[in-house]
Amino acid sequence: MPVTLQVIYPVTEGTNFDHAYYADTHMKIVDQHMGPHIKTIIVTKGLAGGPDKPAPFYAIATMTFSDQAAMDAAMKAAGPALEDIPNFTDVKPQMLIGEVIS
């Protein structure tokens, strides 16, 4: 059964997020180390939280895996990607692991 890992970067007062570094460098590190285990990746840059509302998140990365074993293998290889986080943000990312239902 497919599973997903979402890495969510919330906007909080006084925090920073370098979108260019994230897109150009960090996601290449993710692909290099975790990519062989990932089925798909979608990265969403937050623009708004609704009409006339600021975005509540800088970005959300959604990774889909064919099954739990693939996600486990990707997480074992994630060290360099996790170590790179301070290079583009001072936000503590949130994670959501989910089961694909549709």
The 8 nearest C-alpha neighbors of each residue, nearest first, counted from 0:
[[1, 66, 2, 65, 99, 98, 67, 64],
 [2, 0, 65, 66, 99, 64, 98, 63],
 [3, 1, 98, 64, 99, 97, 66, 63],
 [4, 2, 63, 97, 62, 96, 64, 98],
 [3, 5, 96, 62, 95, 61, 97, 6],
 [4, 6, 61, 95, 60, 94, 7, 62],
 [5, 7, 94, 60, 59, 93, 92, 4],
 [6, 8, 59, 93, 92, 94, 5, 9],
 [7, 9, 92, 58, 56, 57, 59, 93],
 [10, 8, 56, 55, 57, 7, 11, 92],
 [11, 9, 56, 55, 57, 8, 12, 14],
 [12, 10, 14, 9, 13, 90, 55, 56],
 [11, 13, 14, 10, 15, 9, 90, 55],
 [12, 14, 11, 15, 10, 89, 90, 16],
 [15, 13, 12, 11, 89, 90, 10, 16],
 [14, 16, 88, 89, 17, 13, 90, 87],
 [15, 17, 88, 87, 18, 57, 14, 89],
 [18, 16, 87, 20, 19, 21, 88, 15],
 [17, 19, 21, 20, 16, 22, 87, 44],
 [20, 18, 22, 21, 17, 23, 24, 87],
 [21, 19, 23, 24, 17, 22, 18, 87],
 [20, 22, 25, 18, 19, 24, 23, 87],
 [23, 21, 19, 20, 26, 24, 18, 25],
 [22, 24, 20, 21, 19, 25, 26, 27],
 [25, 23, 20, 27, 26, 21, 22, 28],
 [26, 24, 21, 28, 27, 22, 29, 20],
 [25, 27, 29, 28, 22, 24, 30, 21],
 [28, 26, 30, 24, 25, 29, 31, 23],
 [29, 27, 31, 25, 26, 30, 80, 32],
 [30, 28, 26, 27, 33, 80, 32, 31],
 [31, 29, 34, 27, 28, 33, 32, 26],
 [30, 32, 28, 29, 34, 27, 33, 35],
 [33, 31, 29, 30, 76, 34, 28, 77],
 [34, 32, 73, 29, 30, 76, 35, 36],
 [33, 35, 30, 37, 36, 31, 32, 29],
 [34, 36, 33, 37, 32, 30, 73, 31],
 [35, 37, 34, 69, 73, 33, 38, 72],
 [38, 36, 34, 64, 39, 35, 63, 62],
 [37, 39, 64, 63, 65, 36, 40, 62],
 [40, 38, 63, 62, 37, 41, 64, 61],
 [41, 39, 62, 61, 63, 42, 60, 38],
 [40, 42, 61, 60, 43, 62, 39, 59],
 [41, 43, 60, 59, 61, 40, 44, 58],
 [42, 44, 59, 58, 45, 60, 41, 61],
 [45, 43, 58, 57, 46, 42, 59, 56],
 [44, 46, 57, 58, 54, 56, 47, 43],
 [45, 47, 54, 44, 53, 48, 57, 56],
 [48, 46, 54, 53, 49, 52, 45, 55],
 [47, 49, 54, 52, 53, 55, 50, 46],
 [48, 50, 52, 47, 51, 53, 54, 46],
 [49, 51, 52, 48, 47, 53, 54, 46],
 [50, 52, 49, 53, 47, 48, 54, 46],
 [53, 51, 48, 49, 50, 47, 54, 55],
 [54, 52, 47, 48, 55, 51, 46, 49],
 [53, 55, 47, 48, 46, 56, 45, 52],
 [54, 56, 10, 48, 9, 53, 57, 47],
 [57, 55, 9, 10, 54, 58, 8, 45],
 [56, 58, 45, 8, 10, 9, 44, 16],
 [59, 57, 44, 45, 56, 43, 8, 7],
 [58, 60, 7, 43, 6, 42, 8, 61],
 [59, 61, 42, 6, 5, 41, 43, 62],
 [62, 60, 5, 41, 40, 4, 42, 59],
 [61, 63, 40, 4, 3, 39, 5, 60],
 [62, 64, 3, 39, 38, 2, 37, 40],
 [65, 63, 38, 37, 2, 66, 1, 70],
 [64, 66, 1, 69, 38, 0, 2, 63],
 [67, 65, 1, 0, 64, 69, 68, 2],
 [66, 68, 70, 69, 71, 2, 64, 65],
 [67, 69, 71, 70, 66, 72, 65, 64],
 [70, 68, 72, 36, 71, 67, 66, 64],
 [69, 71, 73, 67, 72, 68, 64, 74],
 [72, 70, 68, 74, 69, 73, 67, 75],
 [71, 73, 69, 75, 70, 74, 68, 76],
 [74, 72, 33, 70, 76, 75, 71, 36],
 [73, 75, 77, 71, 76, 72, 70, 33],
 [76, 74, 72, 73, 77, 71, 78, 33],
 [75, 77, 73, 74, 32, 33, 78, 72],
 [78, 76, 74, 80, 75, 79, 33, 81],
 [79, 77, 81, 80, 76, 82, 75, 74],
 [78, 80, 82, 81, 77, 83, 28, 32],
 [81, 79, 83, 77, 82, 78, 29, 28],
 [80, 82, 78, 83, 79, 84, 77, 85],
 [81, 83, 79, 80, 84, 78, 85, 86],
 [84, 82, 80, 81, 86, 85, 79, 25],
 [83, 85, 86, 81, 82, 87, 88, 80],
 [86, 84, 88, 87, 83, 89, 82, 90],
 [85, 87, 84, 83, 88, 20, 89, 17],
 [88, 86, 17, 85, 16, 84, 20, 21],
 [89, 87, 16, 85, 90, 15, 86, 84],
 [88, 90, 85, 14, 15, 91, 16, 87],
 [91, 89, 88, 92, 14, 8, 9, 15],
 [90, 92, 89, 93, 8, 9, 88, 84],
 [93, 91, 8, 7, 90, 6, 94, 9],
 [92, 94, 7, 6, 8, 91, 95, 9],
 [95, 93, 6, 5, 7, 96, 92, 4],
 [94, 96, 5, 4, 97, 6, 93, 3],
 [97, 95, 4, 3, 5, 94, 2, 98],
 [98, 96, 3, 2, 95, 99, 4, 5],
 [97, 99, 2, 100, 3, 1, 96, 0],
 [98, 100, 2, 1, 101, 97, 3, 0],
 [101, 99, 98, 1, 97, 0, 2, 3],
 [100, 99, 98, 1, 0, 2, 97, 3]]
